[in-house]
Amino acid sequence: MGLELRRFFLAGSWSDLKSRVISALILGIIVIALTAIGGWPFRVLCALTGIIVFDEWSRMTRSKHRAGPLHPFARRCLYLTLLLFLFGLPELSLLVLVGGVVFITFVDREEQRAIWTLGGLIYAAAAALPLGFLRADSTEGLIALGYVVAIVWSTDIFAYFTGRSIGGPKLMPIVSPKKTISGAIGGLVAGVVAACLYLDFTVGSVSWGLAILAAVLSALGQAGDLYESWIKRRFGVKDSG
């Protein structure tokens, strides 16, 4: 029995399982600890996330070489936005972000050379700021963020295992040849179930509205994965972080 299990997990489709589990455990422990602490440690985590996302986006899209001086401008705009966010000035940070987006859009409206840099600025800010605003420093924020995390993580985990175990028709083979319809459905169901269990444990009740919202967030999370796969195929990138 043990030998059969070993062969099963060492099969080609499970070859990345070990690295996924190790990285998920390490990052999961860090994220959960900083989320529970809240305050400036969690804001630092959000800011680092935004910086990493922007750098990774720039590497994938090669926007640094396309946008000229607008790329360092976008990077500095993001850094200033995140710095203001770190110091607890959310309104001012959003003002700087919107100002930078408007400026790049206006300057680049004819040449359209910085469109991917602009997308990276918006994408990185979207990865960093909403979670920080949602968490804030309140118990309600912690519960709300835990709800989102429960949906996203369970969707990702069960979509992976369901897709690899059941297989079947591909979800969108042109964009992502590995993702299957069974995996998408398994992830969606798991996301809703995890959200309902989490709400029942934390607040003692589950509403239809929050269950439907969980399904929407699960679907959006999977759509985000497909979007990243499309970006990688668009620019011929094999791997990304």
FENJO-V601973 format. One record per helix or strand of 2 or more residues. SS is the DSSP state (@ for helix, = for strand). FROM is the first residue (numbers start at 1). LEN is the number of residues. If there is no record, write none. Layout:
ss->{SS;SS}
from->{FROM;FROM}
len->{LEN;LEN}
This chain:
ss->{@;@;@;@;@;@;@;@;@;=;=;@;@}
from->{2;12;17;39;63;69;90;115;139;170;176;181;208}
len->{8;3;21;23;4;18;18;21;28;3;5;22;27}
